[in-house]
Amino acid sequence: MVWIIGAVVVVVILWIIGQYNGLVQIRNKCDLTWAQIDVMLKKRFDLVPNLVSTVKGYAAHEKEVFEGVAKARSMMDNAKGVADAAEANNMLTGTLRTLFAVAEAYPELKANENFMNLQNELSDLESKIASRRQYYNDAVYSFNTAIQMFPGSLFAMIFHFTAREYFAAEEEEKKNVKVEF
């Protein structure tokens, strides 16, 4: 009888350890995927000034576009988590749309090799960010589901696991950019 009780206690302890470790593993996957996105966003924010300086030579009077880029970069530098970084990212995305719309008005800029290289590099980076964003949101989905379902919800409550935020596009980012000259 003592062996049976001992075996049951050991199985329960192993099960608790397994549940806890599973939640930690999923949480760490969220952190890892966010870190990968963060690296790409920082690379994107570092690439943008080169693009802006190339455009400045052709469209110096487009001051508000350049100010928007500077503001978005500042927001990214001061971001404290997913929501802040997503807001800065969305702001930069809108500004970039405007920047590329401005570039359309300058045929000699569109033909500039440096501008084209930067634009291609940015486009490639945007694709990678979108892919990583989806991977991050999948990890967040798995984590949030695990801590909301029983028995994970008990462990989440006991060990203070909290739900993660999705990296979602804001309504403003979904709208078409209107540029008037």
C-alpha positions in Angstrom: 0.0 0.0 0.0 2.9 2.4 0.8 4.4 1.7 -2.6 1.2 2.5 -4.4 0.8 5.7 -2.5 4.4 6.6 -3.1 4.1 5.8 -6.8 1.0 7.9 -7.1 2.7 10.8 -5.4 5.7 10.5 -7.7 3.5 10.4 -10.8 1.6 13.5 -9.6 4.9 15.3 -8.9 6.2 14.4 -12.3 2.9 15.5 -13.9 3.1 18.9 -12.1 6.7 19.3 -13.2 5.8 18.4 -16.8 2.9 20.9 -16.8 5.0 23.7 -15.4 7.9 23.0 -17.8 5.5 22.9 -20.7 4.2 26.3 -19.9 7.8 27.6 -19.4 8.8 26.2 -22.8 5.9 27.8 -24.6 6.5 31.2 -22.8 10.1 31.0 -23.8 9.1 30.3 -27.4 7.1 33.5 -27.3 10.1 35.5 -26.0 12.4 34.0 -28.6 10.1 34.8 -31.5 9.6 38.3 -30.2 13.3 38.8 -29.9 13.7 37.7 -33.5 11.1 40.2 -34.6 12.7 42.9 -32.5 16.1 42.4 -34.2 14.4 42.7 -37.6 12.5 45.8 -36.6 15.7 47.4 -35.4 17.4 46.5 -38.7 14.4 48.0 -40.5 14.6 51.2 -38.4 18.4 51.4 -39.1 17.8 50.9 -42.9 15.2 53.6 -43.2 17.5 56.6 -42.5 19.6 55.5 -45.5 16.5 55.4 -47.6 15.3 58.8 -46.3 18.7 60.4 -47.0 18.6 59.2 -50.6 15.1 60.6 -51.0 16.0 63.9 -49.4 18.2 64.8 -52.2 15.3 64.6 -54.6 12.4 65.7 -52.5 13.8 68.1 -49.8 10.4 69.8 -49.5 8.7 66.7 -48.2 9.5 67.6 -44.6 6.6 65.9 -42.9 7.6 62.5 -44.3 11.1 62.8 -42.8 9.7 64.0 -39.5 7.4 61.0 -39.4 10.3 58.6 -39.9 12.2 60.4 -37.1 9.2 60.2 -34.7 8.7 56.5 -35.5 12.4 55.7 -34.9 12.2 57.5 -31.6 9.1 55.5 -30.6 10.8 52.3 -31.4 13.9 53.2 -29.3 11.6 53.9 -26.4 9.3 50.9 -26.9 8.5 48.9 -23.7 7.0 45.7 -25.0 5.0 44.3 -27.9 2.2 47.0 -27.9 4.7 49.9 -28.0 6.9 48.2 -30.7 3.8 47.4 -32.8 2.6 51.0 -32.6 6.0 52.3 -33.7 6.1 49.7 -36.4 2.7 50.7 -37.6 3.7 54.4 -37.6 6.8 53.6 -39.6 4.9 51.5 -42.1 2.5 54.4 -42.8 5.4 56.8 -43.2 7.2 54.4 -45.6 4.0 54.1 -47.7 4.0 57.9 -48.0 7.7 57.9 -48.7 7.3 55.5 -51.5 4.4 57.4 -52.9 6.5 60.5 -52.9 9.3 58.6 -54.7 6.8 57.7 -57.4 6.6 61.5 -58.3 10.4 61.6 -58.9 11.3 59.3 -61.9 15.0 60.1 -61.5 14.8 58.9 -57.9 13.1 55.7 -58.9 16.0 55.1 -61.3 18.6 55.7 -58.6 20.6 52.5 -58.0 21.1 53.2 -54.3 17.4 53.9 -53.8 16.5 50.7 -55.7 18.9 48.6 -53.6 17.6 50.1 -50.3 14.0 49.6 -51.4 14.7 45.9 -52.4 16.5 45.3 -49.1 13.6 46.8 -47.2 11.1 44.8 -49.2 13.0 41.6 -48.3 13.1 42.6 -44.7 9.3 43.3 -44.7 8.6 39.8 -45.9 10.8 38.3 -43.1 9.1 40.5 -40.5 5.6 39.4 -41.7 6.7 35.7 -41.5 8.2 36.1 -38.1 5.1 38.1 -37.0 2.9 35.1 -37.9 5.3 32.7 -36.1 5.2 34.9 -33.0 1.4 35.2 -33.1 1.2 31.3 -33.4 3.5 31.0 -30.3 1.3 33.5 -28.4 -1.8 31.6 -29.4 -0.3 28.3 -28.1 0.8 30.0 -24.9 -2.5 31.8 -24.2 -4.4 28.7 -25.0 -2.3 26.6 -22.6 -2.7 29.0 -19.7 -6.4 29.4 -20.2 -7.3 25.7 -20.5 -7.6 23.4 -17.5 -5.2 22.3 -15.8 -2.9 25.0 -17.3 -5.1 27.7 -15.9 -4.4 26.5 -12.4 -0.6 26.5 -13.0 -0.9 29.9 -14.7 -2.6 31.3 -11.6 -0.3 29.7 -9.1 2.9 30.6 -11.0 1.8 33.9 -12.3 1.8 33.2 -16.0 0.0 35.9 -17.8 -1.4 36.1 -21.4 0.8 37.6 -24.1 -0.3 40.3 -26.6 -0.6 39.5 -30.3 1.4 41.6 -32.7 -1.5 42.9 -34.6 -2.0 45.6 -37.3 -3.8 48.6 -36.2 -6.8 50.0 -38.1 -4.7 52.9 -39.4 -2.2 50.5 -40.9 -5.0 48.8 -42.9 -6.1 51.9 -44.7 -4.9 53.1 -48.0 -2.4 55.9 -47.9 -3.7 59.1 -49.6 -0.9 61.3 -50.9 -1.8 64.7 -52.5 0.6 67.1 -54.2 
